[in-house]
Amino acid sequence: QVQLVESGGGLVQPGGSLRLSCAASGIVVSRYVMGWYRQAPGAQRELVGTVGSAVTSYAAFVKGRFTISIDTAKNTVYLQMNSLKADDTAVYYCNARYSTGTNYWGQGTQVTVSS
């Protein structure tokens, strides 16, 4: 049974930082393309960035502020978010996508950027 469990969300002031974690069980994250997505209220879910085969890519709106990394020993994917803005407020989701097209999603973690 595959589980992706996000954690690390919360309330942070503009300009602050958060690190989200996605702990995986039932899969080996290094064998998947791991992605972070977010969904703001009233908006569609959008891609934040992905990591696969040691290659990372990011949406234009986060490049330079966010970093995705993998700890293979912990089978966990991280999203380090710096210089947070109010527009970054959203529920952040972890995704695992295999080459066959199989997709798994976490339950999401809320990030709120507000003073």
N, C-alpha and C positions, 0 to 999 in steps of 0.2 A: 504494500500500500504506500503510495507516494504522498508525502506531505511536504509542503513548503510553509514555513512559519516565519513571518516577518516580525521584527521588533525594533525598538529604538525610536519610534515616532514620539511626538509630543509638541509642546508649545515652545517656541523660540522667538526671540526678538529679531527684527530685521538686521541683517549683517551677521547673524550668528551661524552656528554650525550644528549639524546633527549627523550621526552615523547610523544608517539603517542596516539591519542584518536580515538575512534570509537563510535560515537553517533548513537544510534539506535532509529528508530520509526517504529511503526507497529508490533513490536514484543516485548516481555519481555525477556531481555538478560539472566536473571537467569534461564529461562526455556529451554535455548539452550546450546549446546556446542559452545562456542565462540572461534574462532581461529585467529591467526595472521599468515599470509603467506608472502613470499617475492619472488620477481622475479628480478634477475639481468639481464642485457643486454645479450642476446644470451643464456640464461639459462632457465631451466624449473622452474615453480613456485614450491617453497618448503615450507614445514611447519616450522614455527618458534616455535609455542607453542599453547596450548589450555587451556581453563578453562571450567569446567563443574561440577555442583554439588559441588562447592567449591574445586575441585581438579584440580591442574595445572600440566601440563607436558610440557617439553621443548625438542627441538632438541638438540643433543649433542653439536652442535657447538655454542650454545648460553647459555648453562646452566651456571649459576653463574654470568652472565653479564646482562641478561634481566629478567624482572619480569612482569607478566600479572596480572592485578587486575580488579575488577568490582566495580563500584559504582551503586548499585541498585536504589538509589534515583534518579540518573541522567540517568539511563538506558544506561550507557556508559562503555565501556571496554577500558583499558589502556595497553600500552606496554611501560614500562620504560626500556630504553636501555642505559647501561653504558659501559665504556671502549670500545667505538666503534672503529672498525677497517675499513680499506679501503674495505675489503671483505664484509662488511655489506652494502655496497652501493647497493641499489635496490629500486624497488617500493614495498611498504608494503601494503598488503591488509587485510582487516577485513572480517571474514567469520562467518556466523551463520548457524549451522546445527541442525536440529531438529531430534528427535528419528525416525521419519517416513522417514528420508532421505532428506527432503527438505533442500535446500541450498540457502543461500543468500550471495551476495558479495558486498563489497563497491567498490568505483571507484579507490582506491589506493592513496597513498601519497608517494612522492619521498623523499628518504633519500640518501644524498651524503656525504660520509666521505672522506675528502681530506684536505691537508694542502695548 
